[in-house]
Amino acid sequence: MSNILSFILLVPVILWSTFQPMLFINATMVEQTLRLALYEGQKEASLQGRYDQAIYDKIRDYLVEIHHYEPEEIEIKGTETITPRGERMYIEITVPKPVMSVGDIFRIDDSEPFTIRKYIMSEYIP
């Protein structure tokens, strides 16, 4: 009886210590991939002076290929008007939040998305 009771009390600690490092590494990889995709998109957009559908598609395709997101789950917004050199442009990407802790595995509500917003100066000379 005491063995069963101690096992039941230790199961949450065992689960947490087993899965938490892997979940943290996965969440970190998702964040780094988002930042890399945004950086590549920012380089192109700064030279063109705006974000267009081709840049959005490249970012979306990269995230679908690497993390297997559904394309309709990825929301990308950015400065779509021509921006002259020295002006600020922004891009914002929203994806479903990755599982970050063992407690999130058992939670059904996944309504909180993961959003990153970045700014860059335009290099476009009209």
Backbone atoms as SQL, in Angstrom:
CREATE TABLE atoms (id INTEGER PRIMARY KEY, chain TEXT, resi INTEGER, resn TEXT, atom TEXT, x REAL, y REAL, z REAL);
INSERT INTO atoms VALUES
  (1, 'A', 1, 'MET', 'N', 0.819, -1.203, 0.000),
  (2, 'A', 1, 'MET', 'CA', 0.000, 0.000, 0.000),
  (3, 'A', 1, 'MET', 'C', 0.856, 1.258, 0.000),
  (4, 'A', 2, 'SER', 'N', 1.917, 1.241, 0.801),
  (5, 'A', 2, 'SER', 'CA', 2.784, 2.427, 0.856),
  (6, 'A', 2, 'SER', 'C', 3.523, 2.617, -0.467),
  (7, 'A', 3, 'ASN', 'N', 3.858, 1.536, -1.156),
  (8, 'A', 3, 'ASN', 'CA', 4.514, 1.655, -2.471),
  (9, 'A', 3, 'ASN', 'C', 3.579, 2.282, -3.495),
  (10, 'A', 4, 'ILE', 'N', 2.339, 1.893, -3.481),
  (11, 'A', 4, 'ILE', 'CA', 1.350, 2.436, -4.417),
  (12, 'A', 4, 'ILE', 'C', 1.108, 3.911, -4.128),
  (13, 'A', 5, 'LEU', 'N', 0.983, 4.255, -2.855),
  (14, 'A', 5, 'LEU', 'CA', 0.757, 5.644, -2.478),
  (15, 'A', 5, 'LEU', 'C', 1.943, 6.521, -2.865),
  (16, 'A', 6, 'SER', 'N', 3.155, 6.057, -2.622),
  (17, 'A', 6, 'SER', 'CA', 4.331, 6.850, -2.990),
  (18, 'A', 6, 'SER', 'C', 4.439, 6.980, -4.514),
  (19, 'A', 7, 'PHE', 'N', 4.081, 5.951, -5.253),
  (20, 'A', 7, 'PHE', 'CA', 4.102, 6.024, -6.713),
  (21, 'A', 7, 'PHE', 'C', 3.092, 7.055, -7.216),
  (22, 'A', 8, 'ILE', 'N', 1.906, 7.032, -6.659),
  (23, 'A', 8, 'ILE', 'CA', 0.861, 7.979, -7.070),
  (24, 'A', 8, 'ILE', 'C', 1.275, 9.412, -6.754),
  (25, 'A', 9, 'LEU', 'N', 1.931, 9.619, -5.640),
  (26, 'A', 9, 'LEU', 'CA', 2.367, 10.958, -5.280),
  (27, 'A', 9, 'LEU', 'C', 3.554, 11.434, -6.133),
  (28, 'A', 10, 'LEU', 'N', 4.357, 10.514, -6.599),
  (29, 'A', 10, 'LEU', 'CA', 5.534, 10.889, -7.385),
  (30, 'A', 10, 'LEU', 'C', 5.287, 10.941, -8.890),
  (31, 'A', 11, 'VAL', 'N', 4.182, 10.438, -9.374),
  (32, 'A', 11, 'VAL', 'CA', 3.905, 10.445, -10.813),
  (33, 'A', 11, 'VAL', 'C', 3.941, 11.862, -11.404),
  (34, 'A', 12, 'PRO', 'N', 3.329, 12.867, -10.787),
  (35, 'A', 12, 'PRO', 'CA', 3.422, 14.211, -11.384),
  (36, 'A', 12, 'PRO', 'C', 4.858, 14.732, -11.469),
  (37, 'A', 13, 'VAL', 'N', 5.655, 14.471, -10.470),
  (38, 'A', 13, 'VAL', 'CA', 7.043, 14.921, -10.492),
  (39, 'A', 13, 'VAL', 'C', 7.832, 14.179, -11.562),
  (40, 'A', 14, 'ILE', 'N', 7.583, 12.902, -11.695),
  (41, 'A', 14, 'ILE', 'CA', 8.272, 12.112, -12.723),
  (42, 'A', 14, 'ILE', 'C', 7.882, 12.588, -14.122),
  (43, 'A', 15, 'LEU', 'N', 6.585, 12.815, -14.343),
  (44, 'A', 15, 'LEU', 'CA', 6.140, 13.317, -15.646),
  (45, 'A', 15, 'LEU', 'C', 6.749, 14.681, -15.955),
  (46, 'A', 16, 'TRP', 'N', 6.731, 15.561, -14.972),
  (47, 'A', 16, 'TRP', 'CA', 7.259, 16.904, -15.183),
  (48, 'A', 16, 'TRP', 'C', 8.752, 16.842, -15.508),
  (49, 'A', 17, 'SER', 'N', 9.521, 16.097, -14.726),
  (50, 'A', 17, 'SER', 'CA', 10.967, 16.047, -14.950),
  (51, 'A', 17, 'SER', 'C', 11.326, 15.313, -16.240),
  (52, 'A', 18, 'THR', 'N', 10.462, 14.451, -16.722),
  (53, 'A', 18, 'THR', 'CA', 10.736, 13.732, -17.964),
  (54, 'A', 18, 'THR', 'C', 10.439, 14.580, -19.195),
  (55, 'A', 19, 'PHE', 'N', 9.307, 15.263, -19.213),
  (56, 'A', 19, 'PHE', 'CA', 8.862, 15.951, -20.420),
  (57, 'A', 19, 'PHE', 'C', 9.171, 17.437, -20.463),
  (58, 'A', 20, 'GLN', 'N', 9.382, 18.096, -19.333),
  (59, 'A', 20, 'GLN', 'CA', 9.584, 19.542, -19.337),
  (60, 'A', 20, 'GLN', 'C', 10.801, 19.981, -20.155),
  (61, 'A', 21, 'PRO', 'N', 11.951, 19.334, -20.044),
  (62, 'A', 21, 'PRO', 'CA', 13.084, 19.790, -20.880),
  (63, 'A', 21, 'PRO', 'C', 12.805, 19.692, -22.378),
  (64, 'A', 22, 'MET', 'N', 12.170, 18.631, -22.825),
  (65, 'A', 22, 'MET', 'CA', 11.868, 18.479, -24.250),
  (66, 'A', 22, 'MET', 'C', 10.872, 19.541, -24.722),
  (67, 'A', 23, 'LEU', 'N', 9.862, 19.826, -23.898),
  (68, 'A', 23, 'LEU', 'CA', 8.876, 20.838, -24.273),
  (69, 'A', 23, 'LEU', 'C', 9.512, 22.220, -24.331),
  (70, 'A', 24, 'PHE', 'N', 10.414, 22.510, -23.400),
  (71, 'A', 24, 'PHE', 'CA', 11.096, 23.803, -23.402),
  (72, 'A', 24, 'PHE', 'C', 11.982, 23.940, -24.640),
  (73, 'A', 25, 'ILE', 'N', 12.692, 22.880, -24.998),
  (74, 'A', 25, 'ILE', 'CA', 13.544, 22.920, -26.187),
  (75, 'A', 25, 'ILE', 'C', 12.697, 23.120, -27.441),
  (76, 'A', 26, 'ASN', 'N', 11.552, 22.454, -27.524),
  (77, 'A', 26, 'ASN', 'CA', 10.661, 22.623, -28.675),
  (78, 'A', 26, 'ASN', 'C', 10.156, 24.064, -28.762),
  (79, 'A', 27, 'ALA', 'N', 9.732, 24.643, -27.645),
  (80, 'A', 27, 'ALA', 'CA', 9.240, 26.019, -27.655),
  (81, 'A', 27, 'ALA', 'C', 10.346, 26.995, -28.048),
  (82, 'A', 28, 'THR', 'N', 11.554, 26.738, -27.601),
  (83, 'A', 28, 'THR', 'CA', 12.680, 27.589, -27.966),
  (84, 'A', 28, 'THR', 'C', 12.989, 27.482, -29.455),
  (85, 'A', 29, 'MET', 'N', 12.904, 26.273, -29.988),
  (86, 'A', 29, 'MET', 'CA', 13.145, 26.081, -31.421),
  (87, 'A', 29, 'MET', 'C', 12.085, 26.790, -32.261),
  (88, 'A', 30, 'VAL', 'N', 10.838, 26.751, -31.814),
  (89, 'A', 30, 'VAL', 'CA', 9.774, 27.460, -32.540),
  (90, 'A', 30, 'VAL', 'C', 10.063, 28.956, -32.554),
  (91, 'A', 31, 'GLU', 'N', 10.458, 29.504, -31.415),
  (92, 'A', 31, 'GLU', 'CA', 10.744, 30.937, -31.343),
  (93, 'A', 31, 'GLU', 'C', 11.933, 31.303, -32.231),
  (94, 'A', 32, 'GLN', 'N', 12.980, 30.503, -32.219),
  (95, 'A', 32, 'GLN', 'CA', 14.142, 30.779, -33.063),
  (96, 'A', 32, 'GLN', 'C', 13.796, 30.673, -34.543),
  (97, 'A', 33, 'THR', 'N', 12.961, 29.720, -34.900),
  (98, 'A', 33, 'THR', 'CA', 12.540, 29.575, -36.297),
  (99, 'A', 33, 'THR', 'C', 11.720, 30.777, -36.741),
  (100, 'A', 34, 'LEU', 'N', 10.835, 31.255, -35.856),
  (101, 'A', 34, 'LEU', 'CA', 10.055, 32.451, -36.185),
  (102, 'A', 34, 'LEU', 'C', 10.967, 33.649, -36.400),
  (103, 'A', 35, 'ARG', 'N', 11.930, 33.820, -35.520),
  (104, 'A', 35, 'ARG', 'CA', 12.851, 34.952, -35.647),
  (105, 'A', 35, 'ARG', 'C', 13.685, 34.847, -36.927),
  (106, 'A', 36, 'LEU', 'N', 14.112, 33.647, -37.283),
  (107, 'A', 36, 'LEU', 'CA', 14.881, 33.458, -38.512),
  (108, 'A', 36, 'LEU', 'C', 14.026, 33.756, -39.744),
  (109, 'A', 37, 'ALA', 'N', 12.790, 33.270, -39.746),
  (110, 'A', 37, 'ALA', 'CA', 11.892, 33.534, -40.875),
  (111, 'A', 37, 'ALA', 'C', 11.615, 35.031, -41.007),
  (112, 'A', 38, 'LEU', 'N', 11.406, 35.708, -39.884),
  (113, 'A', 38, 'LEU', 'CA', 11.167, 37.151, -39.922),
  (114, 'A', 38, 'LEU', 'C', 12.403, 37.892, -40.419),
  (115, 'A', 39, 'TYR', 'N', 13.571, 37.473, -39.976),
  (116, 'A', 39, 'TYR', 'CA', 14.816, 38.121, -40.412),
  (117, 'A', 39, 'TYR', 'C', 14.992, 38.014, -41.925),
  (118, 'A', 40, 'GLU', 'N', 14.769, 36.820, -42.462),
  (119, 'A', 40, 'GLU', 'CA', 14.907, 36.639, -43.907),
  (120, 'A', 40, 'GLU', 'C', 13.886, 37.487, -44.671),
  (121, 'A', 41, 'GLY', 'N', 12.655, 37.538, -44.152),
  (122, 'A', 41, 'GLY', 'CA', 11.639, 38.375, -44.777),
  (123, 'A', 41, 'GLY', 'C', 11.971, 39.852, -44.666),
  (124, 'A', 42, 'GLN', 'N', 12.541, 40.250, -43.543),
  (125, 'A', 42, 'GLN', 'CA', 12.909, 41.657, -43.349),
  (126, 'A', 42, 'GLN', 'C', 14.008, 42.089, -44.314),
  (127, 'A', 43, 'LYS', 'N', 14.956, 41.220, -44.579),
  (128, 'A', 43, 'LYS', 'CA', 16.032, 41.573, -45.516),
  (129, 'A', 43, 'LYS', 'C', 15.459, 41.893, -46.893),
  (130, 'A', 44, 'GLU', 'N', 14.566, 41.045, -47.369),
  (131, 'A', 44, 'GLU', 'CA', 13.961, 41.275, -48.688),
  (132, 'A', 44, 'GLU', 'C', 13.097, 42.527, -48.683),
  (133, 'A', 45, 'ALA', 'N', 12.282, 42.672, -47.636),
  (134, 'A', 45, 'ALA', 'CA', 11.352, 43.794, -47.587),
  (135, 'A', 45, 'ALA', 'C', 12.078, 45.133, -47.460),
  (136, 'A', 46, 'SER', 'N', 13.186, 45.164, -46.753),
  (137, 'A', 46, 'SER', 'CA', 13.894, 46.440, -46.609),
  (138, 'A', 46, 'SER', 'C', 14.445, 46.910, -47.954),
  (139, 'A', 47, 'LEU', 'N', 14.847, 45.977, -48.809),
  (140, 'A', 47, 'LEU', 'CA', 15.335, 46.355, -50.131),
  (141, 'A', 47, 'LEU', 'C', 14.200, 46.758, -51.073),
  (142, 'A', 48, 'GLN', 'N', 13.025, 46.127, -50.919),
  (143, 'A', 48, 'GLN', 'CA', 11.872, 46.453, -51.754),
  (144, 'A', 48, 'GLN', 'C', 11.096, 47.651, -51.220),
  (145, 'A', 49, 'GLY', 'N', 11.251, 47.962, -49.943),
  (146, 'A', 49, 'GLY', 'CA', 10.552, 49.095, -49.349),
  (147, 'A', 49, 'GLY', 'C', 9.161, 48.760, -48.843),
  (148, 'A', 50, 'ARG', 'N', 8.770, 47.501, -48.898),
  (149, 'A', 50, 'ARG', 'CA', 7.461, 47.079, -48.407),
  (150, 'A', 50, 'ARG', 'C', 7.406, 45.552, -48.348),
  (151, 'A', 51, 'TYR', 'N', 6.416, 45.046, -47.643),
  (152, 'A', 51, 'TYR', 'CA', 6.149, 43.611, -47.613),
  (153, 'A', 51, 'TYR', 'C', 5.075, 43.322, -48.646),
  (154, 'A', 52, 'ASP', 'N', 5.258, 42.268, -49.410),
  (155, 'A', 52, 'ASP', 'CA', 4.245, 41.874, -50.380),
  (156, 'A', 52, 'ASP', 'C', 3.888, 40.403, -50.181),
  (157, 'A', 53, 'GLN', 'N', 2.976, 39.934, -50.978),
  (158, 'A', 53, 'GLN', 'CA', 2.459, 38.573, -50.818),
  (159, 'A', 53, 'GLN', 'C', 3.544, 37.512, -51.031),
  (160, 'A', 54, 'ALA', 'N', 4.490, 37.787, -51.902),
  (161, 'A', 54, 'ALA', 'CA', 5.567, 36.822, -52.149),
  (162, 'A', 54, 'ALA', 'C', 6.417, 36.617, -50.894),
  (163, 'A', 55, 'ILE', 'N', 6.696, 37.688, -50.178),
  (164, 'A', 55, 'ILE', 'CA', 7.466, 37.578, -48.934),
  (165, 'A', 55, 'ILE', 'C', 6.655, 36.835, -47.886),
  (166, 'A', 56, 'TYR', 'N', 5.376, 37.164, -47.781),
  (167, 'A', 56, 'TYR', 'CA', 4.508, 36.455, -46.824),
  (168, 'A', 56, 'TYR', 'C', 4.460, 34.961, -47.139),
  (169, 'A', 57, 'ASP', 'N', 4.378, 34.629, -48.430),
  (170, 'A', 57, 'ASP', 'CA', 4.310, 33.217, -48.822),
  (171, 'A', 57, 'ASP', 'C', 5.602, 32.477, -48.490),
  (172, 'A', 58, 'LYS', 'N', 6.749, 33.136, -48.677),
  (173, 'A', 58, 'LYS', 'CA', 8.026, 32.500, -48.333),
  (174, 'A', 58, 'LYS', 'C', 8.099, 32.207, -46.835),
  (175, 'A', 59, 'ILE', 'N', 7.696, 33.170, -46.028),
  (176, 'A', 59, 'ILE', 'CA', 7.716, 32.978, -44.577),
  (177, 'A', 59, 'ILE', 'C', 6.753, 31.860, -44.187),
  (178, 'A', 60, 'ARG', 'N', 5.559, 31.906, -44.739),
  (179, 'A', 60, 'ARG', 'CA', 4.547, 30.887, -44.423),
  (180, 'A', 60, 'ARG', 'C', 5.003, 29.494, -44.855),
  (181, 'A', 61, 'ASP', 'N', 5.558, 29.384, -46.057),
  (182, 'A', 61, 'ASP', 'CA', 6.036, 28.089, -46.551),
  (183, 'A', 61, 'ASP', 'C', 7.164, 27.540, -45.679),
  (184, 'A', 62, 'TYR', 'N', 8.048, 28.411, -45.231),
  (185, 'A', 62, 'TYR', 'CA', 9.152, 27.984, -44.364),
  (186, 'A', 62, 'TYR', 'C', 8.627, 27.420, -43.046),
  (187, 'A', 63, 'LEU', 'N', 7.650, 28.105, -42.444),
  (188, 'A', 63, 'LEU', 'CA', 7.098, 27.633, -41.173),
  (189, 'A', 63, 'LEU', 'C', 6.287, 26.355, -41.334),
  (190, 'A', 64, 'VAL', 'N', 5.593, 26.220, -42.447),
  (191, 'A', 64, 'VAL', 'CA', 4.836, 24.996, -42.714),
  (192, 'A', 64, 'VAL', 'C', 5.800, 23.829, -42.911),
  (193, 'A', 65, 'GLU', 'N', 6.902, 24.076, -43.611),
  (194, 'A', 65, 'GLU', 'CA', 7.878, 23.012, -43.868),
  (195, 'A', 65, 'GLU', 'C', 8.600, 22.576, -42.589),
  (196, 'A', 66, 'ILE', 'N', 8.997, 23.524, -41.762),
  (197, 'A', 66, 'ILE', 'CA', 9.808, 23.197, -40.583),
  (198, 'A', 66, 'ILE', 'C', 8.954, 22.679, -39.425),
  (199, 'A', 67, 'HIS', 'N', 7.870, 23.389, -39.090),
  (200, 'A', 67, 'HIS', 'CA', 7.080, 23.035, -37.907),
  (201, 'A', 67, 'HIS', 'C', 5.717, 22.436, -38.213),
  (202, 'A', 68, 'HIS', 'N', 5.413, 22.240, -39.480),
  (203, 'A', 68, 'HIS', 'CA', 4.174, 21.571, -39.906),
  (204, 'A', 68, 'HIS', 'C', 2.916, 22.282, -39.403),
  (205, 'A', 69, 'TYR', 'N', 2.953, 23.615, -39.407),
  (206, 'A', 69, 'TYR', 'CA', 1.743, 24.376, -39.111),
  (207, 'A', 69, 'TYR', 'C', 0.802, 24.272, -40.300),
  (208, 'A', 70, 'GLU', 'N', -0.459, 24.451, -40.047),
  (209, 'A', 70, 'GLU', 'CA', -1.414, 24.598, -41.140),
  (210, 'A', 70, 'GLU', 'C', -1.260, 26.019, -41.693),
  (211, 'A', 71, 'PRO', 'N', -1.247, 26.205, -43.012),
  (212, 'A', 71, 'PRO', 'CA', -1.043, 27.549, -43.571),
  (213, 'A', 71, 'PRO', 'C', -2.078, 28.569, -43.101),
  (214, 'A', 72, 'GLU', 'N', -3.308, 28.126, -42.859),
  (215, 'A', 72, 'GLU', 'CA', -4.329, 29.080, -42.423),
  (216, 'A', 72, 'GLU', 'C', -4.203, 29.458, -40.946),
  (217, 'A', 73, 'GLU', 'N', -3.363, 28.746, -40.185),
  (218, 'A', 73, 'GLU', 'CA', -3.135, 29.091, -38.778),
  (219, 'A', 73, 'GLU', 'C', -2.110, 30.205, -38.614),
  (220, 'A', 74, 'ILE', 'N', -1.361, 30.512, -39.659),
  (221, 'A', 74, 'ILE', 'CA', -0.300, 31.513, -39.602),
  (222, 'A', 74, 'ILE', 'C', -0.843, 32.841, -40.108),
  (223, 'A', 75, 'GLU', 'N', -0.774, 33.860, -39.269),
  (224, 'A', 75, 'GLU', 'CA', -1.215, 35.205, -39.650),
  (225, 'A', 75, 'GLU', 'C', 0.011, 36.101, -39.753),
  (226, 'A', 76, 'ILE', 'N', 0.153, 36.769, -40.884),
  (227, 'A', 76, 'ILE', 'CA', 1.288, 37.654, -41.106),
  (228, 'A', 76, 'ILE', 'C', 0.761, 39.007, -41.563),
  (229, 'A', 77, 'LYS', 'N', 1.210, 40.054, -40.887),
  (230, 'A', 77, 'LYS', 'CA', 0.854, 41.426, -41.264),
  (231, 'A', 77, 'LYS', 'C', 2.138, 42.236, -41.335),
  (232, 'A', 78, 'GLY', 'N', 2.146, 43.218, -42.193),
  (233, 'A', 78, 'GLY', 'CA', 3.326, 44.063, -42.290),
  (234, 'A', 78, 'GLY', 'C', 3.011, 45.346, -43.029),
  (235, 'A', 79, 'THR', 'N', 4.033, 46.196, -43.178),
  (236, 'A', 79, 'THR', 'CA', 3.898, 47.451, -43.905),
  (237, 'A', 79, 'THR', 'C', 3.844, 47.137, -45.391),
  (238, 'A', 80, 'GLU', 'N', 2.701, 47.379, -46.000),
  (239, 'A', 80, 'GLU', 'CA', 2.525, 47.037, -47.413),
  (240, 'A', 80, 'GLU', 'C', 2.574, 48.250, -48.326),
  (241, 'A', 81, 'THR', 'N', 2.742, 49.429, -47.767),
  (242, 'A', 81, 'THR', 'CA', 2.894, 50.626, -48.591),
  (243, 'A', 81, 'THR', 'C', 4.379, 50.881, -48.823),
  (244, 'A', 82, 'ILE', 'N', 4.693, 51.513, -49.939),
  (245, 'A', 82, 'ILE', 'CA', 6.091, 51.813, -50.255),
  (246, 'A', 82, 'ILE', 'C', 6.636, 52.755, -49.180),
  (247, 'A', 83, 'THR', 'N', 7.749, 52.353, -48.596),
  (248, 'A', 83, 'THR', 'CA', 8.358, 53.113, -47.511),
  (249, 'A', 83, 'THR', 'C', 9.746, 53.569, -47.966),
  (250, 'A', 84, 'PRO', 'N', 10.000, 54.890, -47.990),
  (251, 'A', 84, 'PRO', 'CA', 11.307, 55.365, -48.453),
  (252, 'A', 84, 'PRO', 'C', 12.417, 55.053, -47.439),
  (253, 'A', 85, 'ARG', 'N', 13.634, 55.193, -47.879),
  (254, 'A', 85, 'ARG', 'CA', 14.804, 54.883, -47.057),
  (255, 'A', 85, 'ARG', 'C', 14.786, 55.685, -45.750),
  (256, 'A', 86, 'GLY', 'N', 15.089, 54.992, -44.660),
  (257, 'A', 86, 'GLY', 'CA', 15.168, 55.633, -43.352),
  (258, 'A', 86, 'GLY', 'C', 13.881, 55.564, -42.543),
  (259, 'A', 87, 'GLU', 'N', 12.786, 55.175, -43.162),
  (260, 'A', 87, 'GLU', 'CA', 11.516, 55.045, -42.453),
  (261, 'A', 87, 'GLU', 'C', 11.391, 53.636, -41.879),
  (262, 'A', 88, 'ARG', 'N', 10.582, 53.518, -40.839),
  (263, 'A', 88, 'ARG', 'CA', 10.405, 52.222, -40.182),
  (264, 'A', 88, 'ARG', 'C', 9.309, 51.398, -40.845),
  (265, 'A', 89, 'MET', 'N', 9.588, 50.104, -40.964),
  (266, 'A', 89, 'MET', 'CA', 8.609, 49.149, -41.452),
  (267, 'A', 89, 'MET', 'C', 8.451, 48.086, -40.371),
  (268, 'A', 90, 'TYR', 'N', 7.281, 47.481, -40.314),
  (269, 'A', 90, 'TYR', 'CA', 7.069, 46.441, -39.308),
  (270, 'A', 90, 'TYR', 'C', 6.523, 45.181, -39.950),
  (271, 'A', 91, 'ILE', 'N', 6.717, 44.085, -39.247),
  (272, 'A', 91, 'ILE', 'CA', 6.088, 42.821, -39.607),
  (273, 'A', 91, 'ILE', 'C', 5.667, 42.150, -38.310),
  (274, 'A', 92, 'GLU', 'N', 4.508, 41.526, -38.342),
  (275, 'A', 92, 'GLU', 'CA', 3.976, 40.828, -37.170),
  (276, 'A', 92, 'GLU', 'C', 3.500, 39.457, -37.615),
  (277, 'A', 93, 'ILE', 'N', 3.932, 38.440, -36.896),
  (278, 'A', 93, 'ILE', 'CA', 3.530, 37.080, -37.226),
  (279, 'A', 93, 'ILE', 'C', 2.910, 36.446, -35.997),
  (280, 'A', 94, 'THR', 'N', 1.798, 35.733, -36.214),
  (281, 'A', 94, 'THR', 'CA', 1.080, 35.064, -35.135),
  (282, 'A', 94, 'THR', 'C', 0.893, 33.597, -35.528),
  (283, 'A', 95, 'VAL', 'N', 1.335, 32.727, -34.643),
  (284, 'A', 95, 'VAL', 'CA', 1.190, 31.280, -34.843),
  (285, 'A', 95, 'VAL', 'C', 0.594, 30.671, -33.580),
  (286, 'A', 96, 'PRO', 'N', 0.048, 29.477, -33.663),
  (287, 'A', 96, 'PRO', 'CA', -0.446, 28.816, -32.448),
  (288, 'A', 96, 'PRO', 'C', 0.703, 28.607, -31.459),
  (289, 'A', 97, 'LYS', 'N', 0.412, 28.831, -30.210),
  (290, 'A', 97, 'LYS', 'CA', 1.443, 28.716, -29.178),
  (291, 'A', 97, 'LYS', 'C', 1.855, 27.259, -28.997),
  (292, 'A', 98, 'PRO', 'N', 3.169, 26.994, -28.976),
  (293, 'A', 98, 'PRO', 'CA', 3.603, 25.610, -28.762),
  (294, 'A', 98, 'PRO', 'C', 3.360, 25.189, -27.313),
  (295, 'A', 99, 'VAL', 'N', 3.308, 23.911, -27.087),
  (296, 'A', 99, 'VAL', 'CA', 3.153, 23.386, -25.730),
  (297, 'A', 99, 'VAL', 'C', 4.437, 23.697, -24.980),
  (298, 'A', 100, 'MET', 'N', 4.322, 24.429, -23.857),
  (299, 'A', 100, 'MET', 'CA', 5.518, 24.872, -23.157),
  (300, 'A', 100, 'MET', 'C', 5.731, 24.203, -21.804),
  (301, 'A', 101, 'SER', 'N', 4.718, 23.539, -21.294),
  (302, 'A', 101, 'SER', 'CA', 4.892, 22.855, -20.006),
  (303, 'A', 101, 'SER', 'C', 4.017, 21.604, -19.986),
  (304, 'A', 102, 'VAL', 'N', 4.306, 20.763, -19.029),
  (305, 'A', 102, 'VAL', 'CA', 3.554, 19.518, -18.908),
  (306, 'A', 102, 'VAL', 'C', 2.081, 19.808, -18.626),
  (307, 'A', 103, 'GLY', 'N', 1.795, 20.855, -17.873),
  (308, 'A', 103, 'GLY', 'CA', 0.408, 21.225, -17.583),
  (309, 'A', 103, 'GLY', 'C', -0.368, 21.612, -18.824),
  (310, 'A', 104, 'ASP', 'N', 0.325, 22.183, -19.833),
  (311, 'A', 104, 'ASP', 'CA', -0.342, 22.573, -21.073),
  (312, 'A', 104, 'ASP', 'C', -0.821, 21.373, -21.889),
  (313, 'A', 105, 'ILE', 'N', -0.203, 20.224, -21.674),
  (314, 'A', 105, 'ILE', 'CA', -0.614, 19.024, -22.412),
  (315, 'A', 105, 'ILE', 'C', -2.052, 18.658, -22.070),
  (316, 'A', 106, 'PHE', 'N', -2.418, 18.840, -20.815),
  (317, 'A', 106, 'PHE', 'CA', -3.743, 18.439, -20.361),
  (318, 'A', 106, 'PHE', 'C', -4.776, 19.551, -20.485),
  (319, 'A', 107, 'ARG', 'N', -4.366, 20.732, -20.870),
  (320, 'A', 107, 'ARG', 'CA', -5.278, 21.861, -21.022),
  (321, 'A', 107, 'ARG', 'C', -5.893, 21.828, -22.413),
  (322, 'A', 108, 'ILE', 'N', -7.181, 22.013, -22.494),
  (323, 'A', 108, 'ILE', 'CA', -7.881, 21.961, -23.775),
  (324, 'A', 108, 'ILE', 'C', -7.860, 23.322, -24.462),
  (325, 'A', 109, 'ASP', 'N', -7.874, 24.402, -23.698),
  (326, 'A', 109, 'ASP', 'CA', -7.931, 25.746, -24.263),
  (327, 'A', 109, 'ASP', 'C', -6.580, 26.113, -24.872),
  (328, 'A', 110, 'ASP', 'N', -6.540, 26.302, -26.182),
  (329, 'A', 110, 'ASP', 'CA', -5.310, 26.709, -26.857),
  (330, 'A', 110, 'ASP', 'C', -5.517, 28.030, -27.602),
  (331, 'A', 111, 'SER', 'N', -6.288, 28.925, -27.008),
  (332, 'A', 111, 'SER', 'CA', -6.665, 30.154, -27.688),
  (333, 'A', 111, 'SER', 'C', -5.568, 31.216, -27.665),
  (334, 'A', 112, 'GLU', 'N', -4.572, 31.077, -26.810),
  (335, 'A', 112, 'GLU', 'CA', -3.535, 32.091, -26.708),
  (336, 'A', 112, 'GLU', 'C', -2.468, 31.858, -27.787),
  (337, 'A', 113, 'PRO', 'N', -2.360, 32.744, -28.771),
  (338, 'A', 113, 'PRO', 'CA', -1.375, 32.550, -29.836),
  (339, 'A', 113, 'PRO', 'C', -0.003, 33.101, -29.430),
  (340, 'A', 114, 'PHE', 'N', 0.989, 32.799, -30.216),
  (341, 'A', 114, 'PHE', 'CA', 2.349, 33.272, -30.023),
  (342, 'A', 114, 'PHE', 'C', 2.603, 34.327, -31.084),
  (343, 'A', 115, 'THR', 'N', 2.894, 35.564, -30.678),
  (344, 'A', 115, 'THR', 'CA', 3.032, 36.675, -31.615),
  (345, 'A', 115, 'THR', 'C', 4.395, 37.331, -31.464),
  (346, 'A', 116, 'ILE', 'N', 5.018, 37.619, -32.589),
  (347, 'A', 116, 'ILE', 'CA', 6.280, 38.359, -32.603),
  (348, 'A', 116, 'ILE', 'C', 6.109, 39.528, -33.563),
  (349, 'A', 117, 'ARG', 'N', 6.533, 40.713, -33.109),
  (350, 'A', 117, 'ARG', 'CA', 6.468, 41.915, -33.936),
  (351, 'A', 117, 'ARG', 'C', 7.879, 42.502, -34.012),
  (352, 'A', 118, 'LYS', 'N', 8.342, 42.777, -35.245),
  (353, 'A', 118, 'LYS', 'CA', 9.685, 43.300, -35.457),
  (354, 'A', 118, 'LYS', 'C', 9.630, 44.533, -36.351),
  (355, 'A', 119, 'TYR', 'N', 10.575, 45.420, -36.119),
  (356, 'A', 119, 'TYR', 'CA', 10.706, 46.631, -36.928),
  (357, 'A', 119, 'TYR', 'C', 12.057, 46.626, -37.631),
  (358, 'A', 120, 'ILE', 'N', 12.090, 47.260, -38.801),
  (359, 'A', 120, 'ILE', 'CA', 13.340, 47.402, -39.556),
  (360, 'A', 120, 'ILE', 'C', 13.253, 48.707, -40.346),
  (361, 'A', 121, 'MET', 'N', 14.405, 49.264, -40.629),
  (362, 'A', 121, 'MET', 'CA', 14.460, 50.486, -41.426),
  (363, 'A', 121, 'MET', 'C', 14.468, 50.105, -42.911),
  (364, 'A', 122, 'SER', 'N', 13.760, 50.874, -43.701),
  (365, 'A', 122, 'SER', 'CA', 13.696, 50.650, -45.137),
  (366, 'A', 122, 'SER', 'C', 14.990, 51.105, -45.794),
  (367, 'A', 123, 'GLU', 'N', 15.415, 50.386, -46.815),
  (368, 'A', 123, 'GLU', 'CA', 16.587, 50.742, -47.603),
  (369, 'A', 123, 'GLU', 'C', 16.197, 51.090, -49.038),
  (370, 'A', 124, 'TYR', 'N', 14.893, 51.180, -49.281),
  (371, 'A', 124, 'TYR', 'CA', 14.394, 51.433, -50.628),
  (372, 'A', 124, 'TYR', 'C', 14.622, 52.895, -51.008),
  (373, 'A', 125, 'ILE', 'N', 15.221, 53.097, -52.178),
  (374, 'A', 125, 'ILE', 'CA', 15.427, 54.450, -52.688),
  (375, 'A', 125, 'ILE', 'C', 14.505, 54.624, -53.896),
  (376, 'A', 126, 'PRO', 'N', 13.493, 55.493, -53.752),
  (377, 'A', 126, 'PRO', 'CA', 12.539, 55.666, -54.868),
  (378, 'A', 126, 'PRO', 'C', 13.151, 56.398, -56.053);
